[in-house]
Amino acid sequence: MSTVAYTMGNKDSYDRALSEEPTVTKIGRTSEYSGGCCWPTYEEADAWIKTKRDIPYTPQIYALILLNGWDEDTSDDTYKEYGYYSLLTDSDVKHFIRIHNEA
């Protein structure tokens, strides 16, 4: 069963790719790369972005589809001190639309 997690990316680049390609993939860990950043909740990703002033692009939060679940597809062994997790497996990226309930 797949699980949704959240990642951050360059809004212009991701939005362009998502509009042009049927599938956009966030790269997981390889021998040369520790894996993309990810968080278990939207709120954690959003809070992390709000604390950063040195991101050289417009950041946006996107959904990640983790095919094996959080425990299998992520790790905190590389980026924990920076406040995010490593993506271990390549995962599909999707637009995330936050729906606010109006009272």
Secondary structure by P-SEA (a helix, b strand, c coil): ccccccccccaaaaaaaaaccccccccccccccccbbbbccaaaaaaaaaaccccccbbbbbbbbbcccccccccccccccccbbbbccbbbbbbbbbbbbcc
